Amino acid sequence: MTRIVKGLLGLVLVAYPFLVYFAIQQQALGLLTLFLITVAILRIFLVNKLSPAQLNIAKQSALLLMVLAALSWGLKDSQWFMVYPVVMSIIMLVFFGQSLFQDKSIIQRFAEMKDTDITAEKQRYMRKLTMVWCCFFVLNACIAFYTWQFTSLNVWTLYNGLISYLLMGLLIGGELIFRWFFVLNNTNTK
């Protein structure tokens, strides 16, 4: 049961821009606020079996969601709902970026959950990949900010609810292909 609820909560967060779009169109900001605060509280209590970094991200994103929803409702201004993708990209940038100043990058920490054989070469690769993700989060935050401040609700919803996820998928897929053809094959032939 918990797994189903977690899946539904994740789906709500992915669909967030569309929920905001429909709430603004239907003038249902109060209902959306109540719904999002409930989702955030459930998320805080249901996250477990995560690494400390993942747990921190999950809890901060839930807290951010509650604050922005409350501000939007309290100030009767839907703009507070629309800043969420910008701030989430900045939070992710901070988490990924700060790990570059530590012994292990965040991607290495994730990798160590499944792979105990992390060579120095793999560490360098994961550090560079962490830098690529930092660049992505900077770009995504800038575009999300631009769509929030300078475009229509339709464009904001399209970018933050679809295009940004497609870009993330392309980055993940491109990295997997790159790793398979260039990184893994180079280490196997040595």
C-alpha positions in Angstrom: 0.0 0.0 0.0 2.8 2.4 0.9 4.5 1.8 -2.4 1.3 2.7 -4.3 0.9 5.9 -2.2 4.5 6.9 -2.9 4.0 6.3 -6.6 0.9 8.5 -6.6 2.8 11.2 -4.7 5.6 11.1 -7.2 3.1 11.3 -10.0 1.5 14.4 -8.4 4.9 16.1 -8.2 5.6 15.3 -11.9 2.2 16.6 -12.9 2.6 19.7 -10.7 2.7 22.2 -13.6 -0.5 20.8 -15.0 -2.2 20.9 -11.6 -1.2 24.5 -11.2 -2.5 25.3 -14.8 -5.9 23.7 -14.1 -6.2 25.3 -10.7 -5.5 28.8 -12.1 -7.9 28.2 -15.0 -10.7 27.0 -12.6 -9.9 29.6 -9.9 -9.3 26.8 -7.4 -6.1 28.0 -5.7 -7.5 27.2 -2.2 -8.3 23.6 -3.2 -4.9 23.2 -4.9 -3.2 24.6 -1.7 -4.9 22.1 0.5 -4.1 19.3 -1.9 -0.4 20.2 -2.2 0.1 20.7 1.5 -1.5 17.2 2.1 0.8 15.7 -0.6 3.9 17.4 1.0 3.0 16.2 4.5 2.5 12.6 3.2 5.8 12.8 1.3 7.6 13.8 4.5 6.2 10.9 6.5 6.5 8.3 3.7 10.1 8.8 2.6 12.3 6.1 3.9 15.0 3.8 2.6 16.7 6.7 0.9 20.2 7.8 1.1 20.8 10.8 3.4 21.2 13.1 0.3 17.9 11.8 -1.3 16.1 12.1 2.0 17.3 15.7 2.4 16.1 16.6 -1.1 12.7 14.9 -0.6 12.1 16.7 2.7 13.3 20.1 1.4 11.2 19.8 -1.7 8.1 18.9 0.4 8.7 21.9 2.8 9.2 24.2 -0.2 5.9 23.0 -1.7 4.1 23.7 1.6 5.6 27.2 1.9 4.9 28.2 -1.7 1.3 26.8 -1.6 0.6 28.7 1.7 2.1 31.9 0.2 0.1 31.6 -2.9 -3.1 31.0 -1.0 -2.4 33.6 1.7 -1.4 36.3 -0.7 -4.1 35.2 -3.3 -1.3 35.2 -5.9 -0.8 32.2 -8.2 2.7 33.3 -9.0 4.0 31.6 -5.9 2.9 28.3 -7.3 4.8 29.0 -10.5 8.2 29.6 -8.8 8.5 26.0 -7.6 10.3 24.6 -10.7 12.9 27.4 -10.4 13.6 26.9 -6.8 13.7 23.1 -7.2 16.3 23.4 -9.9 18.3 25.6 -7.6 18.0 23.1 -4.7 19.2 20.3 -7.0 22.1 22.5 -8.2 23.1 23.1 -4.6 23.0 19.4 -3.7 24.9 18.4 -6.8 27.3 21.3 -6.7 28.2 21.1 -3.0 29.2 17.4 -3.6 31.9 18.6 -6.0 33.7 20.1 -2.9 33.6 16.8 -1.0 35.5 13.5 -1.4 32.6 11.9 -3.2 30.3 13.5 -5.8 26.6 12.9 -5.3 26.5 10.6 -8.4 29.3 8.5 -6.8 27.2 8.2 -3.6 24.2 7.0 -5.7 26.5 4.6 -7.6 27.9 3.1 -4.4 24.4 1.9 -3.5 24.8 -0.7 -6.3 28.5 -0.8 -7.2 31.1 -1.4 -4.5 34.0 -1.3 -7.1 34.4 2.4 -7.7 37.8 2.9 -9.3 39.7 6.2 -9.5 38.7 6.4 -13.2 35.0 5.9 -12.4 35.3 8.6 -9.7 36.6 11.1 -12.2 33.9 10.2 -14.6 31.2 10.6 -12.0 32.6 13.9 -10.9 32.4 15.2 -14.5 28.9 13.8 -14.8 28.0 15.7 -11.6 29.3 18.9 -13.3 27.2 18.2 -16.4 24.1 17.9 -14.1 25.0 21.2 -12.4 25.1 22.9 -15.8 21.7 21.3 -16.6 20.2 22.6 -13.4 21.5 26.1 -14.0 20.1 26.1 -17.5 16.8 24.6 -16.3 16.4 27.2 -13.5 17.1 30.0 -16.0 14.5 28.7 -18.5 12.0 28.0 -15.7 12.5 31.6 -14.4 12.1 33.0 -17.9 8.8 31.1 -18.5 7.5 32.2 -15.1 8.3 35.9 -15.5 8.0 36.5 -19.3 5.7 34.0 -20.9 2.1 32.8 -20.7 0.8 30.2 -18.3 0.5 27.9 -21.3 4.2 28.2 -22.1 5.2 27.9 -18.4 3.1 24.7 -18.2 4.5 23.2 -21.4 8.1 23.8 -20.5 7.9 22.9 -16.8 5.5 20.0 -17.2 6.9 18.4 -20.4 9.9 19.9 -22.0 12.1 20.0 -18.9 11.3 16.3 -18.2 12.1 15.4 -21.8 15.4 17.3 -21.5 16.2 15.4 -18.3 15.4 12.1 -20.1 17.6 13.0 -23.0 20.5 13.8 -20.6 20.0 10.5 -18.8 19.6 8.5 -22.0 22.6 10.3 -23.7 24.8 9.6 -20.7 23.8 5.9 -20.6 24.6 5.6 -24.3 27.9 7.5 -23.9 28.8 5.3 -20.9 28.0 2.1 -22.7 29.9 2.9 -25.9 32.8 5.0 -24.7 33.4 4.4 -21.0 32.6 0.8 -20.5 34.1 -0.4 -23.8 37.3 1.5 -23.1 37.7 0.0 -19.7 36.9 -3.5 -21.0 39.5 -3.3 -23.7 42.3 -2.3 -21.4 
